[in-house]
């Protein structure tokens, strides 16, 4: 079987969907959201004297610009439409992979999001084994702030966030496991 790297799969997804994913999307989205928030606060405190300063334009324009920047930032931070399709099904039903480990730590909201994504696809995945890295100093040193980390069949696949499109592509590209038939223990049959 031809093994492709995660980057090759990601590139193919981008070509097929027409969306260009990459590190610039969350960075730009975070930047625009921060700029919109900052502009909102500036427009809020600016005004006529007792205010610390006045804007050269009416504050309504500042609020409008803050709203536009915030909406653009949130849209860049959202998953693409293909990743939000609740009716998605692979072409071949069945469980893939033999093991999934989710490295987490207490109070990690990204870990909860990663678990939610994995549980959304639970009918195609084996049970998820959650491993708290705080219980092992070696794991804390290895992963530190990179959590959540998802290891599928012994290979690290996701760090920080589970990319829904890539997870679905992995499910689609992997053949379902063949489960052995349970034989009857009754010798009379």
N, CA and C of each residue as an Amber inpcrd file, in Angstrom:
protein
   567
   0.8420000  -1.1690000   0.0000000   0.0000000   0.0000000   0.0000000
   0.8890000   1.2340000   0.0000000   0.5510000   2.2190000  -0.7730000
   1.3330000   3.4420000  -0.8940000   1.0480000   4.3590000   0.2890000
   2.0520000   4.5990000   1.1210000   1.8990000   5.4800000   2.2700000
   2.2150000   6.9110000   1.8640000   1.2680000   7.8030000   2.0990000
   1.4780000   9.2140000   1.7880000   1.6350000   9.9840000   3.0900000
   2.4130000  11.0370000   3.0210000   2.6090000  11.8490000   4.2160000
   1.3730000  12.7030000   4.4650000   1.2650000  13.2190000   5.6890000
   0.1520000  14.0930000   6.0420000   0.1470000  15.3370000   5.1580000
   1.3300000  15.8560000   4.8340000   1.3970000  17.0540000   3.9900000
   0.8790000  16.7770000   2.5880000   1.1630000  15.5990000   2.0450000
   0.6550000  15.2490000   0.7200000  -0.8660000  15.1270000   0.7370000
  -1.3950000  14.5220000   1.7900000  -2.8470000  14.3910000   1.9190000
  -3.4780000  15.7680000   2.0700000  -2.8820000  16.6290000   2.9010000
  -3.3990000  17.9810000   3.1010000  -3.3880000  18.7540000   1.7860000
  -2.3170000  18.6400000   0.9990000  -2.2170000  19.3270000  -0.2870000
  -3.3160000  18.8420000  -1.2340000  -3.5700000  17.5350000  -1.2330000
  -4.6240000  16.9920000  -2.0890000  -5.9970000  17.5010000  -1.6710000
  -6.2400000  17.5960000  -0.3700000  -7.5090000  18.1340000   0.1260000
  -7.6820000  19.5700000  -0.3410000  -6.6270000  20.3650000  -0.2290000
  -6.7030000  21.7610000  -0.6490000  -7.0050000  21.8690000  -2.1310000
  -6.3920000  21.0100000  -2.9470000  -6.6450000  21.0430000  -4.3860000
  -8.0720000  20.6300000  -4.7140000  -8.5890000  19.6010000  -4.0240000
  -9.9340000  19.1140000  -4.3140000 -11.0160000  20.0790000  -3.8600000
 -10.8470000  20.6650000  -2.6820000 -11.8950000  21.5320000  -2.1400000
 -11.7630000  22.9690000  -2.6170000 -10.6110000  23.3350000  -3.1450000
 -10.4140000  24.7130000  -3.5780000 -10.0780000  25.6450000  -2.4280000
 -10.0320000  25.1170000  -1.2190000  -9.6750000  25.9610000  -0.0840000
  -8.1970000  25.7710000   0.2190000  -7.5840000  26.8460000   0.5610000
  -6.1590000  26.7760000   0.8610000  -6.0130000  26.8850000   2.3690000
  -5.6020000  25.7910000   2.9620000  -5.3820000  25.7580000   4.4010000
  -3.8950000  25.9230000   4.6490000  -3.5790000  26.3330000   5.7910000
  -2.1790000  26.4470000   6.1240000  -2.0290000  27.2510000   7.3880000
  -0.7980000  27.4890000   7.7840000  -0.5820000  28.2030000   9.0330000
  -1.0090000  29.6690000   8.9570000  -1.1590000  30.2360000   7.7690000
  -1.5300000  31.6390000   7.6600000  -2.9810000  31.8760000   8.0680000
  -3.8610000  30.9060000   7.8970000  -5.2800000  31.1100000   8.1950000
  -5.5280000  31.4140000   9.6640000  -5.0920000  30.5480000  10.5920000
  -5.3340000  30.8750000  11.9930000  -4.5590000  32.1060000  12.4550000
  -3.3640000  32.3160000  11.8950000  -2.5960000  33.5040000  12.2890000
  -3.2980000  34.7760000  11.8330000  -3.7390000  34.8120000  10.5920000
  -4.4340000  35.9860000  10.0800000  -5.7690000  36.1650000  10.7830000
  -6.4940000  35.0680000  11.0140000  -7.7660000  35.1550000  11.7160000
  -7.5960000  35.6980000  13.1230000  -6.5840000  35.2190000  13.8380000
  -6.3200000  35.7190000  15.1930000  -5.9230000  37.1910000  15.1640000
  -5.1010000  37.5690000  14.1870000  -4.6680000  38.9580000  14.0580000
  -5.8670000  39.8700000  13.7820000  -6.7290000  39.4910000  12.8460000
  -7.8940000  40.3230000  12.5210000  -8.8540000  40.4180000  13.7010000
  -9.0510000  39.3210000  14.4050000  -9.9210000  39.3370000  15.5700000
  -9.3490000  40.2410000  16.6630000  -8.0410000  40.1690000  16.8760000
  -7.3940000  41.0490000  17.8630000  -7.4930000  42.5120000  17.4310000
  -7.2950000  42.7820000  16.1470000  -7.4030000  44.1600000  15.6360000
  -8.8270000  44.6800000  15.8020000  -9.8110000  43.8470000  15.5050000
 -11.2080000  44.2520000  15.6660000 -11.5380000  44.5480000  17.1220000
 -11.0430000  43.7030000  18.0300000 -11.2710000  43.9290000  19.4560000
 -10.6100000  45.2170000  19.9150000  -9.3630000  45.4260000  19.4840000
  -8.6610000  46.6630000  19.8340000  -9.3660000  47.8920000  19.2870000
  -9.8310000  47.8140000  18.0430000 -10.5220000  48.9490000  17.4420000
 -11.8320000  49.2390000  18.1740000 -12.5100000  48.1850000  18.6290000
 -13.7430000  48.3680000  19.3920000 -13.4650000  49.1470000  20.6770000
 -12.4140000  48.7610000  21.3960000 -12.0950000  49.4560000  22.6480000
 -11.6640000  50.8960000  22.3940000 -10.9070000  51.1260000  21.3320000
 -10.5010000  52.4900000  21.0050000 -11.7230000  53.3300000  20.6790000
 -12.6450000  52.7970000  19.8890000 -13.8580000  53.5420000  19.5360000
 -14.7360000  53.7740000  20.7580000 -14.6790000  52.8760000  21.7240000
 -15.4850000  53.0160000  22.9380000 -14.9630000  54.1320000  23.8340000
 -13.6590000  54.2400000  24.0070000 -13.1270000  55.2450000  24.9270000
 -12.8540000  56.5850000  24.2640000 -12.8850000  56.6490000  22.9410000
 -12.6340000  57.9100000  22.2470000 -13.9010000  58.7480000  22.2520000
 -13.7280000  60.0190000  22.2570000 -14.8900000  60.9010000  22.2030000
 -14.5110000  62.3290000  22.5640000 -15.5440000  63.1260000  22.8590000
 -15.2600000  64.5120000  23.2350000 -14.5780000  64.6000000  24.5920000
 -14.0500000  65.7630000  24.9360000 -13.2700000  65.8700000  26.1760000
 -14.0410000  65.3930000  27.3840000 -14.0320000  64.7760000  28.2230000
 -13.3240000  64.0960000  29.2750000 -12.6930000  62.8130000  28.7910000
 -12.9780000  62.3800000  27.5280000 -12.3570000  61.1640000  26.9940000
 -10.8670000  61.4140000  26.8010000 -10.0530000  60.4010000  26.8920000
  -8.6040000  60.5900000  26.7810000  -8.1530000  61.1340000  25.4310000
  -8.9120000  60.8660000  24.3670000  -8.5350000  61.3680000  23.0460000
  -9.7550000  61.3190000  22.1330000  -9.6280000  61.9570000  20.9750000
 -10.7080000  61.9510000  19.9960000 -10.2140000  61.2890000  18.7180000
 -11.1130000  60.5920000  18.0530000 -10.7790000  59.9780000  16.7720000
 -11.0170000  60.9860000  15.6510000 -10.2470000  60.8810000  14.5540000
 -10.4600000  61.8090000  13.4430000 -11.7440000  61.5010000  12.6570000
 -12.3630000  60.3650000  12.9230000 -13.6160000  59.9930000  12.2630000
 -14.6580000  59.7230000  13.3410000 -15.9460000  59.8040000  12.9980000
 -16.9710000  59.4990000  14.0060000 -16.7930000  58.0840000  14.5590000
 -17.1230000  57.8960000  15.8230000 -16.9000000  56.6020000  16.4740000
 -17.7240000  55.4880000  15.8330000 -18.8150000  55.8200000  15.1670000
 -19.6220000  54.8140000  14.4800000 -18.8230000  54.0750000  13.4210000
 -17.9190000  54.7980000  12.7390000 -17.0680000  54.1490000  11.7440000
 -16.0740000  53.1930000  12.4170000 -15.5980000  53.5660000  13.5990000
 -14.7040000  52.6820000  14.3470000 -15.4030000  51.3940000  14.7440000
 -16.6710000  51.5350000  15.1920000 -17.4390000  50.3420000  15.5530000
 -17.6960000  49.4710000  14.3260000 -17.9960000  50.0950000  13.2000000
 -18.2410000  49.3490000  11.9710000 -16.9760000  48.6110000  11.5210000
 -15.8320000  49.2990000  11.5710000 -14.5680000  48.6520000  11.1960000
 -14.2530000  47.5010000  12.1480000 -14.5080000  47.6900000  13.4500000
 -14.2720000  46.6230000  14.4280000 -15.1590000  45.4190000  14.1230000
 -16.4120000  45.6610000  13.7630000 -17.3240000  44.5760000  13.4370000
 -16.8590000  43.8120000  12.1990000 -16.4430000  44.5280000  11.1590000
 -15.9760000  43.8870000   9.9310000 -14.7190000  43.0560000  10.1970000
 -13.7540000  43.6190000  10.9280000 -12.5330000  42.8710000  11.2430000
 -12.8360000  41.6320000  12.0840000 -13.7450000  41.7630000  13.0370000
 -14.1130000  40.6260000  13.8700000 -14.7580000  39.5150000  13.0680000
 -15.6640000  39.8670000  12.1590000 -16.3360000  38.8610000  11.3290000
 -15.3330000  38.1660000  10.4130000 -14.4370000  38.9300000   9.7970000
 -13.4120000  38.3150000   8.9430000 -12.5240000  37.3730000   9.7540000
 -12.1190000  37.8070000  10.9470000 -11.2640000  36.9740000  11.7930000
 -11.9350000  35.6760000  12.1930000 -13.1960000  35.7450000  12.5990000
 -13.9240000  34.5410000  13.0050000 -14.0990000  33.5980000  11.8170000
 -14.3910000  34.1420000  10.6410000 -14.5500000  33.2860000   9.4590000
 -13.2560000  32.5750000   9.0910000 -12.1210000  33.2260000   9.2720000
 -10.8510000  32.5610000   8.9910000 -10.5300000  31.4850000  10.0150000
 -11.0150000  31.6430000  11.2320000 -10.7350000  30.6680000  12.2860000
 -11.6840000  29.4670000  12.2530000 -12.7750000  29.5590000  11.5160000
 -13.7320000  28.4550000  11.4370000 -13.2140000  27.3330000  10.5520000
 -13.7280000  26.1260000  10.8150000 -13.4300000  24.9910000   9.9460000
 -14.1080000  25.2250000   8.6100000 -13.5240000  24.7750000   7.5100000
 -14.1980000  24.8810000   6.2140000 -15.5230000  24.1210000   6.2240000
 -16.4200000  24.4710000   5.3130000 -17.7470000  23.8610000   5.2510000
 -17.6710000  22.3390000   5.1710000 -16.7080000  21.8250000   4.4140000
 -16.5920000  20.3780000   4.2570000 -16.3260000  19.7020000   5.5990000
 -15.6480000  20.3870000   6.4990000 -15.3410000  19.8280000   7.8060000
 -16.5070000  19.8990000   8.7730000 -17.5460000  20.6640000   8.4330000
 -18.6970000  20.8070000   9.3250000 -19.8900000  19.9780000   8.8680000
 -19.7670000  19.2030000   7.8040000 -20.8790000  18.4240000   7.2680000
 -21.2340000  17.3070000   8.2410000 -22.3960000  17.3870000   8.9210000
 -22.7440000  16.3630000   9.9110000 -23.1760000  15.0390000   9.2810000
 -23.4870000  15.0410000   7.9990000 -23.9580000  13.8310000   7.3390000
 -22.8450000  13.0680000   6.6180000 -21.6020000  13.4410000   6.8420000
 -20.4980000  12.7970000   6.1400000 -20.4180000  11.3240000   6.4970000
 -20.1910000  10.4920000   5.5120000 -19.9880000   9.0540000   5.6880000
 -18.8940000   8.6210000   4.7210000 -17.9960000   7.7230000   5.1450000
 -17.0100000   7.2050000   4.1910000 -17.6940000   6.2710000   3.1940000
 -17.0250000   6.0120000   2.0870000 -17.6140000   5.1360000   1.0690000
 -17.7920000   3.7150000   1.5870000 -16.8590000   3.2520000   2.4380000
 -16.9410000   1.8980000   2.9920000 -17.1460000   1.9990000   4.4940000
 -18.2320000   1.4400000   5.0340000 -18.4490000   1.5050000   6.4810000
 -17.4880000   0.5820000   7.2180000 -17.3450000   0.7980000   8.4990000
 -16.5200000  -0.0760000   9.3290000 -15.4760000   0.7000000  10.1060000
 -14.9290000   0.0310000  11.1020000 -13.9220000   0.6320000  11.9780000
 -12.5540000   0.5420000  11.3220000 -11.8370000   1.6370000  11.3570000
 -10.4680000   1.6830000  10.8550000  -9.5080000   1.7520000  12.0470000
  -8.2570000   1.4770000  11.7870000  -7.1810000   1.6060000  12.7640000
  -7.3490000   0.6130000  13.9160000  -6.2670000   0.4170000  14.6590000
  -6.3220000  -0.4990000  15.7980000  -6.2430000   0.2320000  17.1280000
  -5.6440000   1.4270000  17.1290000  -5.5480000   2.1700000  18.3870000
  -5.5090000   3.6710000  18.1240000  -6.1120000   4.4080000  19.0500000
  -6.0480000   5.8700000  19.0260000  -5.7530000   6.3240000  20.4450000
  -4.6750000   7.0870000  20.5780000  -4.2940000   7.6440000  21.8730000
  -4.4000000   9.1580000  21.7910000  -5.0400000   9.7550000  22.7840000
  -5.1860000  11.1990000  22.8750000  -4.4410000  11.6630000  24.1170000
  -3.3300000  12.3620000  23.9080000  -2.5330000  12.8920000  25.0200000
  -3.1290000  14.2300000  25.4360000  -3.5330000  14.3220000  26.7130000
  -4.2360000  15.4940000  27.2270000  -3.6150000  15.9410000  28.5370000
  -4.1940000  16.9730000  29.0960000  -3.8800000  17.4020000  30.4580000
  -5.1100000  18.0750000  31.0360000  -5.1660000  18.1780000  32.3330000
  -6.3250000  18.7360000  33.0200000  -6.5190000  20.2020000  32.6260000
  -7.7630000  20.5680000  32.3720000  -8.0960000  21.9510000  32.0630000
  -7.7570000  22.3860000  30.6490000  -7.5400000  21.4600000  29.7500000
  -7.1570000  21.7850000  28.3700000  -8.4150000  21.8140000  27.4940000
  -8.8470000  23.0180000  27.0960000 -10.0600000  23.1030000  26.2760000
  -9.8360000  22.5530000  24.8710000  -8.6340000  22.6710000  24.3330000
  -8.3540000  22.1000000  23.0140000  -8.4260000  20.5780000  23.0480000
  -8.0660000  19.9920000  24.1920000  -8.1630000  18.5360000  24.3470000
  -9.6190000  18.0930000  24.2970000 -10.5040000  18.8830000  24.9190000
 -11.9260000  18.5580000  24.8780000 -12.4580000  18.6650000  23.4490000
 -12.0000000  19.6800000  22.7070000 -12.4240000  19.8230000  21.3140000
 -11.9250000  18.6440000  20.4790000 -10.6800000  18.2320000  20.7010000
 -10.1260000  17.1030000  19.9500000 -10.9090000  15.8300000  20.2530000
 -11.2360000  15.6130000  21.5210000 -12.0200000  14.4310000  21.8930000
 -13.4010000  14.4810000  21.2450000 -14.0250000  15.6580000  21.2120000
 -15.3290000  15.7950000  20.5610000 -15.2570000  15.4260000  19.0840000
 -14.2150000  15.8720000  18.4030000 -14.0650000  15.5440000  16.9800000
 -13.8950000  14.0430000  16.8100000 -13.0620000  13.4340000  17.6470000
 -12.8530000  11.9840000  17.5470000 -14.1390000  11.2200000  17.8590000
 -14.8900000  11.6710000  18.8600000 -16.1330000  10.9800000  19.2200000
 -17.2110000  11.1690000  18.1580000 -17.1510000  12.2850000  17.4250000
 -18.0870000  12.4990000  16.3230000 -17.8960000  11.4410000  15.2440000
 -16.6830000  10.9340000  15.1260000 -16.3640000   9.9140000  14.1240000
 -16.1730000   8.5360000  14.7670000 -16.7670000   8.3240000  15.9440000
 -16.5450000   7.1050000  16.7310000 -16.9510000   5.8260000  16.0100000
 -17.9330000   5.8770000  15.1090000 -18.3570000   4.6510000  14.4380000
 -17.3130000   4.1380000  13.4570000 -16.3050000   4.9540000  13.1490000
 -15.2490000   4.5420000  12.2260000 -13.9000000   4.3630000  12.9180000
 -13.8570000   4.6110000  14.2300000 -12.6000000   4.5860000  14.9740000
 -12.6810000   3.6170000  16.1480000 -11.5440000   3.0800000  16.5740000
 -11.5450000   2.2620000  17.8000000 -11.7440000   3.1810000  19.0120000
 -11.9740000   2.6110000  20.1760000 -12.1300000   3.4520000  21.3680000
 -10.8900000   4.3260000  21.5820000 -11.1350000   5.5700000  21.9810000
 -10.0490000   6.5280000  22.1980000  -9.5020000   6.3460000  23.6060000
  -8.1850000   6.1510000  23.6970000  -7.5230000   6.0340000  24.9930000
  -6.9530000   7.4030000  25.3530000  -7.4850000   7.9900000  26.4280000
  -6.9940000   9.2960000  26.8770000  -5.8300000   9.0860000  27.8420000
  -4.7420000   9.8060000  27.6080000  -3.5540000   9.7020000  28.4470000
  -3.2310000  11.0940000  28.9770000  -3.2780000  11.2400000  30.3070000
  -2.9740000  12.5210000  30.9450000  -1.4570000  12.6520000  31.0580000
  -0.8760000  13.6250000  30.3640000   0.5820000  13.7410000  30.3530000
   1.1290000  14.1970000  31.7020000   0.2820000  14.8310000  32.5390000
   0.7530000  15.2920000  33.8450000   1.0840000  14.1380000  34.7770000
   0.6180000  12.9280000  34.4620000   0.8980000  11.7670000  35.3070000
   2.2810000  11.1680000  35.0400000   2.9640000  11.6410000  33.9950000
   4.2680000  11.0900000  33.6250000   5.2090000  12.2280000  33.2360000
   6.2610000  12.4830000  34.0310000   7.1870000  13.5730000  33.7150000
   7.8320000  13.4380000  32.3320000   8.0320000  12.2110000  31.8750000
   8.5960000  12.0030000  30.5390000   7.6670000  12.5260000  29.4460000
   6.3580000  12.2970000  29.6330000   5.3830000  12.7930000  28.6590000
   5.2770000  14.3170000  28.7130000   5.3860000  14.8810000  29.9270000
   5.3600000  16.3460000  30.0560000   6.5410000  16.9480000  29.3080000
   7.7040000  16.3270000  29.4480000   8.8930000  16.8170000  28.7500000
   8.7480000  16.6340000  27.2370000   8.1650000  15.5160000  26.8090000
   8.0380000  15.2290000  25.3840000   7.0140000  16.1360000  24.7040000
   5.8460000  16.3290000  25.3370000   4.7700000  17.0630000  24.6810000
   4.5890000  18.4920000  25.1960000   4.8240000  18.7320000  26.4790000
   4.7220000  20.0750000  27.0310000   3.4250000  20.7690000  26.6650000
   3.5400000  21.8880000  25.9420000   2.3750000  22.6800000  25.5500000
   1.8470000  22.3180000  24.1720000   2.2870000  21.2180000  23.5900000
   1.8650000  20.8330000  22.2460000   0.5450000  20.0670000  22.2450000
  -0.0180000  19.8270000  23.3980000  -1.2150000  19.0120000  23.4900000
  -2.4200000  19.7800000  22.9690000  -3.4570000  19.1340000  22.5340000
  -3.5960000  17.6890000  22.4710000  -2.7630000  17.0910000  21.3430000
  -2.3290000  15.8730000  21.5600000  -1.6140000  15.1140000  20.5350000
  -2.4060000  13.8390000  20.3070000  -2.6890000  13.5430000  19.0350000
  -3.4410000  12.3410000  18.6780000  -2.4920000  11.3980000  17.9500000
  -2.3520000  10.1900000  18.5010000  -1.5130000   9.1570000  17.9000000
  -2.4350000   8.0470000  17.4120000  -2.3740000   7.7860000  16.1090000
  -3.2080000   6.7510000  15.4930000  -2.2980000   5.6290000  15.0220000
  -2.5350000   4.4360000  15.5340000  -1.7290000   3.2520000  15.2020000
  -0.2310000   3.5070000  15.3790000   0.1190000   4.1880000  16.4770000
   1.5200000   4.4270000  16.7980000   2.1660000   5.5800000  16.0520000
   1.4160000   6.2810000  15.2150000   1.9730000   7.3910000  14.4440000
   1.2760000   8.6910000  14.8480000   2.0750000   9.6840000  15.2120000
   1.5190000  10.9680000  15.5990000   0.8840000  11.6360000  14.3820000
  -0.4150000  11.9620000  14.5120000  -1.1490000  12.5240000  13.3780000
  -1.5540000  13.9790000  13.5800000  -1.8910000  14.3620000  14.8090000
  -2.3750000  15.7220000  15.0540000  -1.7260000  16.2820000  16.3130000
  -1.4390000  17.5740000  16.2630000  -0.9500000  18.3220000  17.4300000
  -1.7370000  19.6090000  17.5250000  -2.1870000  19.9260000  18.7340000
  -2.8480000  21.2080000  18.9630000  -4.3030000  21.2510000  18.5460000
  -4.6430000  20.6320000  17.4450000  -6.0090000  20.6350000  16.9500000
  -6.1680000  19.4580000  15.9920000  -7.3450000  18.8730000  15.9820000
  -7.6280000  17.7920000  15.0400000  -8.2710000  18.4250000  13.8100000
  -7.6180000  18.3100000  12.6710000  -8.1500000  18.8160000  11.4130000
  -9.1970000  17.8120000  10.9220000 -10.4530000  18.2380000  10.9000000
 -11.5520000  17.3360000  10.5630000 -11.4000000  16.7900000   9.1460000
 -11.0140000  17.6430000   8.2050000 -10.8630000  17.1810000   6.8210000
  -9.7690000  16.1270000   6.7000000  -8.6520000  16.3460000   7.3930000
  -7.5710000  15.3680000   7.3440000  -7.9720000  14.0640000   8.0310000
  -8.6860000  14.1560000   9.1530000  -9.1660000  12.9440000   9.8240000
 -10.0960000  12.1640000   8.9040000 -10.9920000  12.8560000   8.2410000
 -11.9110000  12.1750000   7.3240000 -11.1670000  11.5630000   6.1480000
 -10.1530000  12.2470000   5.6650000  -9.3570000  11.6910000   4.5660000
  -8.6200000  10.4390000   5.0310000  -8.1010000  10.4600000   6.2600000
  -7.4370000   9.2720000   6.8030000  -8.4190000   8.1040000   6.9300000
  -9.6250000   8.3980000   7.3910000 -10.6440000   7.3490000   7.5170000
 -10.9780000   6.7960000   6.1440000 -11.1760000   7.6810000   5.1780000
 -11.5420000   7.2580000   3.8210000 -10.4250000   6.4470000   3.1690000
  -9.1760000   6.8190000   3.4110000  -8.0400000   6.1700000   2.7480000
  -7.6440000   4.8380000   3.3910000  -8.1770000   4.5620000   4.5740000
  -7.8210000   3.3340000   5.2830000  -8.9330000   2.3060000   5.1280000
  -8.5480000   1.0860000   4.8240000  -9.5320000   0.0020000   4.6840000
 -10.1050000  -0.3490000   6.0450000 -11.3920000  -0.6810000   6.0930000
 -11.9760000  -1.1160000   7.3650000 -11.2960000  -2.3860000   7.8580000
 -11.1950000  -2.5170000   9.1720000 -10.6130000  -3.7200000   9.7600000
 -11.5530000  -4.8830000   9.5720000 -10.9810000  -6.0460000   9.3750000
 -11.7710000  -7.2690000   9.2840000 -11.8010000  -7.8710000  10.6760000
 -13.0040000  -8.0080000  11.2180000 -13.1270000  -8.5920000  12.5470000
 -13.4050000 -10.0840000  12.4010000 -12.7130000 -10.9140000  13.1730000
 -12.9300000 -12.3650000  13.0640000 -14.3370000 -12.7340000  13.5310000
 -14.9120000 -13.7240000  12.8840000 -16.2280000 -14.2000000  13.2800000
 -16.1180000 -14.9440000  14.6040000 -17.0980000 -14.7350000  15.4540000
 -17.1220000 -15.4300000  16.7270000 -17.6530000 -16.8380000  16.4900000
 -16.8790000 -17.8260000  16.8830000 -17.3010000 -19.2110000  16.6980000
 -18.0960000 -19.6700000  17.9140000 -19.0380000 -20.5120000  17.6550000
 -19.8940000 -21.0130000  18.7130000 -19.0880000 -21.9660000  19.6060000
 -19.2780000 -21.8360000  20.9230000 -18.5960000 -22.7220000  21.8590000
 -19.4280000 -23.9550000  22.1810000 -20.6500000 -23.9820000  21.7070000
 -21.5340000 -25.1280000  21.9710000 -21.2080000 -26.2400000  20.9870000
 -20.6780000 -27.4000000  21.4680000 -20.3000000 -28.4830000  20.5330000
 -21.5110000 -29.1330000  19.8710000 -22.7090000 -28.8730000  20.3520000
 -23.8880000 -29.5000000  19.7800000 -24.3380000 -28.8220000  18.4950000
 -23.8310000 -27.7090000  18.1760000 -24.2740000 -27.0020000  16.9700000
 -23.4060000 -27.3370000  15.7920000
